[in-house]
Amino acid sequence: MGYSLDLSIISIEAYKEILKNQYLLPSRKILHQDMDFSFDAMHSCKIKNLDELKKALSTTKKLGEFAQKSGLSKDYLTILRREIGSIEPKTVLIKEFPDVDEKTINVLMTAGIKSSKDYYEFYYSLKDRNVITQRIPITLDKAQELYCLCDLVRINGVGAVAAKSFFDAGYKSVTDIASTNAEEMLIKVSEVNDIKQYYKAKLGTKDMQFCIDFARIIFNIENAVE
């Protein structure tokens, strides 16, 4: 399993079901309209999976050609392209995570590890987790924590500080977030923030639900079967 999602494993039909059950921002509600018609049109254009759809919409020119071929509007396809882009994990720099000291950052950079993607894939590739502490002067617990933080920032909208607050609240992975509920998560994260003061913004259940929804998308895609 890599840091980035393998969109080729999610069929168009599977993505339709994911999208159907997903909370959408008001500006993207159009994606819930006439879904059968829209996805049938994609099928008629020989689009089999999400990776193929992403590539078909990757440039303005390609999107225009696909609109003409499929009969779907450019406005609809532009919003769809944005939605597909939002589920792909972003990367953050290791130095942005709270409580990572400068010495560790420098050692990681020397090893070519600068971002959450670099560390996640480096850590995940190790069969013996103890090897990492031989290369980087941190404890195994800290190495595992950093891996958890790198997993959490794969969720759309979750940055380095939010990931740390989630971790301190007991959520160690995308799977943990996908398995919780917004009310419980808000209580736990708020308790952590009251003590640590990670951010000043007042969070609500909608903020938690937003993270949960995207965590579930990642979880569903990574566990999808064609």
Beta strands, then each sheet from edge to edge (+ up, - down):
end
